[in-house]
Each structure stands twice: as structure tokens, then as C-alpha cells.
Amino acid sequence: MKLRSAIYLASAAVALAALTLVSTLPSGAADKVDPVADAKAFQKFFTDKFPKVKFEDFVNGPYSMNEDLHRQWQEKEQFPPYEFSLEMGKEMFSKPFKNGKTYADCFPNGGIGIRQNYPYFDEKEGKVITLELALNRCREANGEPPYSYVKDEMAALTAYMAFTSRGKPMDIKIPNDPRALEAYQNGKEYFYTRRGQLNFSCATCHVQSPGERIRAEILAPALGIVNAMPIYRSEWSGMGTTSRRFTTCNSQIRGVPLSPQDDEYRNVEYYLSYVSNGLPISGPGARP
């Protein structure tokens, strides 16, 4: 009981500290619908806050925050913990469905080297399409059952596709369509909206406090955070998809997670990906 109380008090203290940091948010971050200006301000905020971090290193999350962590990451990359998932994804990607077709039949360029273009806004549907959603739609279109958005199979497939795009700059488009702008704006608002018993927003941890510790975890900067997805997390002892990361974050702030691939999660991924345009794809990644 004493331990639970201590954890609660520590969490409350972190929440209180976060509340005092509102003034550090990027100027105009949530009150204008101007994606180009948003991305410029967002990237400037992080490069000003961490002048010693190379722009392309922000995709390495907490490992970009100091030299010791960066060295740990370099050592880990010699025998990356996500390697098993990468191999599994490559095999799954090339294995034909029962009808003889493969994932390559569903994607431009056979699905190779396209991760940097996801998520995109589908003008026919009027909604954001993520890579995870597109993969399951591919499966269903070919008579296969969809995978869980938070389990190993989806993580493996997206790990392989991300790997084929490594080094390519994120290149998310917002078409001249008011619905696309609305989706982007909704994602932005979700990112900055506080929720859960701890009254945290996504930005509380990943804009206000990157590099700081929350419990035993070092918080990653929001800039480039999606470029490394999916990720192997020591905390999970396994791989996790973008969907798993979003739902886990909501649980950690004692909020009620949305369903994976809910419109709001797709929109916030659209927002985060757009403001990270220009940073290289680094997935699959590894995190403490």
C-alpha cells in the first residue's frame, strides 16, 4: 500500500511539474490550421531546445538525448533486438495468400521503400489511411483475416516495410482538400489535449519533457517519434506497433484508450508524421 501511494504521489508530482511547463510549448502550436507553419515551428522548437542533437538523430528517441544513451543505442544496434521480427516480417511479406497474391500486389512499388509516404489522406474515402490499416485491408481484400493491430504479426510486417525505407525522408502530403486539413487539425488537437486521471496530453511528455525521466523511462522527443515505428521495447520484451504505442500511452496516463486505428489515432499519426517531414525513416527501432 505504501508503494502504491508513493507511485501515486510521484505521478502527481510529475503532473504538477508538467503543468508549470505550459509556457514551453511551441508558439501557436494549437490555435492555427497552417501545417507548413506548424512543421517549421515544431522542428525549430526541438532544434532550439536541444542544439547539440543533430537533426537526423531525433528519430532515435531517448537515445538522442545524451552521449551515454547514444552510445548504448550504438552498441545495441550491433545485435538489434528487433532482428527476429524483421526476419519474420520479410518472410510473411513474401509468402503468398491462399489466392496466390501477396502484399506486394496491394501497394505501389510492390510495397518496397514506401513507408515514408504513410499515413496518407485518401480523398475518395475522406479519411487518413495508415500503413497498419492498409495492410489489413490488403489481407481482407485477398480473403485473409485481419491481424491484431497490437500483436507481433502486424509489428513484423511493418518492421520489414519500414526497414526497406530506412534513410528515406518522411514525406507526408496534405492534399488541397478541407477534409485533409480537418483530419490534420483534429490530430493536432488530440496531441495537445489533456486527458486521463493524470491530466496529461501527448505533448506533456513528448514536447515539454523529452530527455527527462518519468519513473524509470526517459521520455522521447515528439519530433521524429513515429519515424522509428514499429519499435522493440525492453519494457514490453517484444515488438510494438504504432497502435500499441498510442493505446499504451493512454493507459499510462490512466485514460481510456481508443480502439486501435480509431479515426483519432489515425489523425494524430497523420499530424505527428507531417511535422516530422524531412527526418529519415529509422524503423524498426529499439527503446529502453
C-alpha positions as CSV (number, residue, x, y, z in Angstrom):
1,M,0.0,0.0,0.0
2,K,2.9,2.3,0.8
3,L,4.5,1.6,-2.5
4,R,1.2,2.3,-4.4
5,S,0.9,5.6,-2.5
6,A,4.5,6.5,-3.3
7,I,3.9,5.8,-7.0
8,Y,0.7,7.9,-7.0
9,L,2.4,10.8,-5.3
10,A,5.3,10.6,-7.7
11,S,2.9,10.7,-10.6
12,A,1.0,13.6,-9.2
13,A,4.3,15.5,-8.7
14,V,5.2,14.9,-12.3
15,A,1.8,16.1,-13.4
16,L,2.2,19.2,-11.4
17,A,5.6,19.8,-12.8
18,A,4.3,19.4,-16.3
19,L,1.6,21.9,-15.7
20,T,4.2,24.5,-14.9
21,L,5.8,24.0,-18.2
22,V,3.0,25.1,-20.4
23,S,4.9,28.2,-21.5
24,T,7.5,26.0,-23.2
25,L,5.0,24.8,-25.9
26,P,5.9,25.9,-29.4
27,S,4.3,29.2,-30.1
28,G,0.9,29.0,-31.8
29,A,1.1,25.2,-31.6
30,A,-2.6,24.5,-31.3
31,D,-4.6,27.6,-32.5
32,K,-3.9,27.8,-36.2
33,V,-4.6,25.5,-39.2
34,D,-1.3,26.0,-41.0
35,P,0.6,22.7,-41.4
36,V,3.6,24.3,-43.1
37,A,4.0,26.9,-40.3
38,D,3.3,24.2,-37.7
39,A,6.1,21.9,-39.0
40,K,8.5,24.8,-39.2
41,A,7.7,25.9,-35.6
42,F,7.7,22.3,-34.3
43,Q,11.1,21.4,-35.7
44,K,12.6,24.8,-34.6
45,F,11.3,24.2,-31.1
46,F,13.2,21.0,-30.7
47,T,16.4,22.0,-32.5
48,D,16.5,25.2,-30.3
49,K,15.8,23.1,-27.2
50,F,18.4,20.6,-28.0
51,P,21.1,22.4,-30.0
52,K,23.6,19.6,-29.6
53,V,21.3,17.0,-31.2
54,K,21.8,16.5,-34.9
55,F,18.5,17.0,-36.7
56,E,18.5,13.4,-38.1
57,D,19.2,12.0,-34.7
58,F,15.8,13.0,-33.3
59,V,14.4,9.8,-34.8
60,N,16.4,7.8,-32.2
61,G,14.1,9.0,-29.4
62,P,15.6,8.9,-25.9
63,Y,18.9,7.7,-27.4
64,S,19.4,11.1,-28.9
65,M,19.2,12.9,-25.6
66,N,22.7,12.4,-24.3
67,E,26.0,10.8,-25.2
68,D,25.7,7.9,-22.8
69,L,22.3,6.8,-24.1
70,H,23.5,7.3,-27.7
71,R,26.4,5.0,-27.0
72,Q,24.1,2.4,-25.5
73,W,22.0,2.6,-28.7
74,Q,25.0,2.1,-30.9
75,E,26.1,-1.0,-29.0
76,K,22.5,-2.3,-29.1
77,E,22.4,-1.8,-32.9
78,Q,25.2,-4.3,-33.3
79,F,22.8,-7.1,-32.3
80,P,19.4,-5.4,-32.6
81,P,16.6,-6.9,-30.5
82,Y,14.1,-6.3,-33.4
83,E,16.1,-8.6,-35.8
84,F,13.9,-11.6,-35.2
85,S,10.8,-9.6,-36.0
86,L,12.4,-8.1,-39.2
87,E,13.2,-11.6,-40.5
88,M,9.7,-12.8,-39.6
89,G,8.2,-9.8,-41.4
90,K,10.3,-10.4,-44.6
91,E,9.1,-14.0,-44.7
92,M,5.5,-13.0,-44.1
93,F,5.6,-10.3,-46.7
94,S,6.7,-12.6,-49.5
95,K,4.5,-15.5,-48.6
96,P,1.5,-15.8,-51.0
97,F,-2.0,-15.6,-49.7
98,K,-4.3,-18.6,-50.4
99,N,-5.4,-17.0,-53.6
100,G,-1.7,-16.7,-54.8
101,K,-1.4,-13.0,-54.4
102,T,0.9,-11.2,-51.9
103,Y,1.1,-7.9,-50.1
104,A,3.2,-6.6,-53.0
105,D,0.0,-6.7,-55.1
106,C,-1.7,-4.2,-52.8
107,F,0.9,-1.4,-52.7
108,P,2.8,0.9,-55.1
109,N,6.3,-0.2,-55.9
110,G,5.4,-3.7,-54.6
111,G,5.4,-2.3,-51.1
112,I,9.2,-1.7,-51.0
113,G,10.5,1.6,-49.9
114,I,7.2,3.3,-49.3
115,R,7.0,3.7,-45.6
116,Q,7.8,7.4,-45.7
117,N,4.5,8.0,-47.6
118,Y,2.3,6.7,-44.8
119,P,-0.1,7.7,-43.4
120,Y,-1.8,9.4,-46.3
121,F,-5.1,11.1,-46.8
122,D,-7.5,9.1,-49.1
123,E,-9.6,11.6,-51.0
124,K,-12.2,9.0,-52.1
125,E,-12.8,7.8,-48.5
126,G,-12.1,11.2,-46.9
127,K,-10.0,9.7,-44.2
128,V,-6.4,9.0,-43.1
129,I,-5.0,5.6,-44.1
130,T,-2.1,4.3,-42.1
131,L,0.2,1.5,-43.1
132,E,-1.2,-0.8,-40.5
133,L,-4.7,-0.2,-41.8
134,A,-3.6,-0.7,-45.4
135,L,-2.0,-4.0,-44.6
136,N,-5.2,-5.3,-43.0
137,R,-7.3,-4.1,-45.9
138,C,-4.9,-5.9,-48.2
139,R,-5.4,-9.1,-46.3
140,E,-9.2,-8.8,-46.2
141,A,-9.3,-8.0,-49.9
142,N,-7.5,-11.3,-50.6
143,G,-9.7,-13.4,-48.3
144,E,-7.4,-13.4,-45.3
145,P,-8.5,-12.5,-41.7
146,P,-7.1,-9.2,-40.4
147,Y,-4.3,-9.2,-37.9
148,S,-4.5,-7.6,-34.5
149,Y,-3.1,-4.0,-34.6
150,V,-1.1,-4.5,-31.4
151,K,0.3,-8.0,-31.9
152,D,3.5,-9.5,-33.3
153,E,2.4,-10.2,-36.8
154,M,1.5,-6.6,-37.6
155,A,4.7,-5.4,-35.9
156,A,6.7,-7.8,-38.0
157,L,5.1,-6.7,-41.3
158,T,5.5,-3.0,-40.6
159,A,9.1,-3.6,-39.4
160,Y,10.1,-5.1,-42.7
161,M,8.4,-2.4,-44.7
162,A,10.0,0.3,-42.6
163,F,13.4,-1.3,-43.0
164,T,13.1,-1.1,-46.8
165,S,12.6,2.7,-46.4
166,R,15.4,3.3,-43.9
167,G,17.1,6.6,-44.6
168,K,14.4,8.0,-46.8
169,P,12.9,11.3,-45.5
170,M,9.4,11.2,-44.2
171,D,7.2,12.7,-47.0
172,I,3.6,13.2,-45.8
173,K,1.3,15.1,-48.1
174,I,-1.8,17.2,-47.2
175,P,-3.8,17.4,-50.3
176,N,-5.8,20.5,-51.2
177,D,-8.9,19.1,-49.5
178,P,-10.6,20.7,-46.5
179,R,-11.2,17.2,-45.1
180,A,-7.5,16.5,-45.1
181,L,-6.8,19.8,-43.3
182,E,-9.5,18.9,-40.8
183,A,-8.0,15.5,-40.1
184,Y,-4.6,17.1,-39.6
185,Q,-6.1,19.7,-37.2
186,N,-8.0,17.0,-35.3
187,G,-4.8,15.0,-34.9
188,K,-3.0,18.1,-33.7
189,E,-5.8,18.9,-31.1
190,Y,-5.7,15.3,-29.9
191,F,-2.0,15.6,-29.4
192,Y,-2.2,18.7,-27.2
193,T,-5.4,17.8,-25.3
194,R,-5.1,16.7,-21.7
195,R,-6.9,13.5,-20.6
196,G,-6.9,10.7,-18.1
197,Q,-6.6,10.8,-14.3
198,L,-3.1,12.3,-14.6
199,N,-4.4,15.1,-16.8
200,F,-1.5,14.6,-19.3
201,S,-1.5,15.3,-23.0
202,C,0.8,13.6,-25.5
203,A,2.7,16.9,-25.6
204,T,3.1,16.9,-21.8
205,C,5.6,14.1,-22.1
206,H,7.0,14.4,-25.6
207,V,7.1,18.2,-26.1
208,Q,7.5,19.6,-22.6
209,S,9.7,16.9,-21.1
210,P,11.8,14.9,-23.5
211,G,15.1,13.8,-22.0
212,E,13.6,13.8,-18.5
213,R,12.6,10.7,-16.6
214,I,9.1,9.6,-15.7
215,R,9.5,6.7,-13.4
216,A,12.4,4.7,-14.9
217,E,11.7,5.8,-18.5
218,I,13.4,8.6,-20.4
219,L,10.9,10.5,-22.5
220,A,11.4,10.7,-26.2
221,P,11.0,13.9,-28.2
222,A,7.9,14.0,-30.3
223,L,9.9,15.1,-33.3
224,G,10.7,12.0,-35.3
225,I,8.9,9.7,-32.8
226,V,6.9,7.9,-35.5
227,N,9.8,7.6,-37.9
228,A,11.2,4.7,-35.7
229,M,7.9,2.7,-35.6
230,P,7.4,-0.1,-35.0
231,I,9.7,-0.5,-32.0
232,Y,11.2,-3.1,-29.8
233,R,10.8,-2.0,-26.1
234,S,12.6,-3.7,-23.3
235,E,9.6,-2.8,-21.1
236,W,7.4,-4.9,-23.4
237,S,10.1,-7.6,-24.0
238,G,8.9,-7.5,-27.6
239,M,7.8,-5.5,-30.6
240,G,5.1,-2.9,-30.6
241,T,3.2,-1.2,-33.4
242,T,2.2,2.5,-33.6
243,S,-1.3,1.4,-32.5
244,R,0.2,-0.3,-29.4
245,R,2.2,2.7,-28.5
246,F,-0.8,5.0,-28.7
247,T,-3.1,2.8,-26.6
248,T,-0.3,2.2,-24.1
249,C,0.3,5.9,-23.7
250,N,-3.4,6.5,-22.9
251,S,-3.3,3.7,-20.3
252,Q,-0.2,5.1,-18.7
253,I,-1.9,8.4,-18.1
254,R,-4.8,6.5,-16.6
255,G,-7.0,7.4,-19.5
256,V,-9.3,5.2,-21.5
257,P,-7.6,4.0,-24.7
258,L,-9.4,4.3,-28.0
259,S,-9.7,1.3,-30.3
260,P,-6.6,0.8,-32.4
261,Q,-6.9,2.6,-35.7
262,D,-9.7,4.8,-34.4
263,D,-10.1,7.9,-36.5
264,E,-8.5,10.0,-33.8
265,Y,-5.4,7.8,-33.5
266,R,-5.1,7.9,-37.3
267,N,-5.3,11.6,-37.3
268,V,-2.7,12.1,-34.6
269,E,-0.4,9.8,-36.5
270,Y,-1.0,12.0,-39.6
271,Y,-0.2,15.1,-37.6
272,L,3.0,13.7,-36.0
273,S,4.2,12.3,-39.3
274,Y,3.7,15.5,-41.1
275,V,5.6,17.7,-38.6
276,S,8.4,15.2,-38.9
277,N,8.7,15.5,-42.6
278,G,12.3,15.5,-43.8
279,L,13.6,13.3,-41.0
280,P,14.7,9.9,-42.1
281,I,12.8,6.7,-41.5
282,S,14.7,4.7,-38.9
283,G,12.2,1.9,-38.2
284,P,12.2,-0.7,-36.8
285,G,13.6,1.0,-33.7
286,A,14.5,-0.1,-30.2
287,R,13.7,1.7,-27.0
288,P,14.5,1.1,-23.3
